[in-house]
Amino acid sequence: MKLAFTLLGLAALYCSVEPKTTAPVVAVYSQGPGAFNEANTLICHVSGFHPPDITIQLMNGEKEIFPANQTDLAFGRDWHFYLTRNANFTPQDGEKYTCKVTHGTKTKSYAWESNM
């Protein structure tokens, strides 16, 4: 009986320290209105994720946009993290701009809508 309680206690301890993964919430937008051929800033805000193992890339088609700036990794009271990455760009008609987010082993792209 004592062994059963010990095993039950170890199982409860393991479950309580098991890392929790929370997928990021991603918003892609531009600083100004999405007008073609006008200089703008592409912004990708990634929030609510855990653990902090994350990579954010701003993309023009298959090419990463350089140079880009990124805020320092920050977290809220609930220990979920957030980051913002931005880069100057001049949107061109027919080009696709995305924010590519890799969290852990999962990668997903989020499209910028020009509102045109």
Secondary structure, 3 states (H helix, E strand, C coil): CHHHHHHHHHHHHHHHHCCCCECCEEEEEECCCCCCCCCEEEEEEEEEEECCCEEEEEEECCEECCCCEECCCEECCCCCEEEEEEEEECCCCCCCEEEEEEECCEEEEEECCCCC
